[in-house]
Amino acid sequence: MQEILKNETEEKVYSTLDKLNIKYDRVDHKPVFTAEEAKSCVTGLIKGVRCKNLFLQDTKKNYYLYFITDTKKADLKLLRDQINSTRLSFASEEKLYEMLKLTKGSVTPLGVVNDESNKVIVLLDKDNKDTNILLHPQFNTTTLSIKYSDLIRFIEYCGNKYIEV
């Protein structure tokens, strides 16, 4: 059953990328669960800025997917001020799956393709504006490299709000 779900979910990402004519490079690898594991696994195999993903919520139950360069430390107090939010904390794995159909270790902004109610706001590290970025297509055994501007087109097509921070 998991393999069927994986194929259907991946197909949704790839068909959306194709529909939007978004070009990408792809590398398959062993499963990675942290930014550090990804660093050792994909370095030299694919070009782009490595990023990490944090699934957050505020006290008003707004949900955010924070996509930040993996060498940066996430300052949630500063981020809260930048987006005019209440206190931010990590959302539960159950809420992650409920909202984006993603599991821990496979979090990606491409998961907004599963957010039918468009409740998740994507927070993008604007320092990556003129780069290719590395992200999962919803599973941690593959890494894609796409242009930052193409990620924004993908998010907009899916109907989610995004904020550059």
Disulfide bonds with the S-S distance in Angstrom:
none
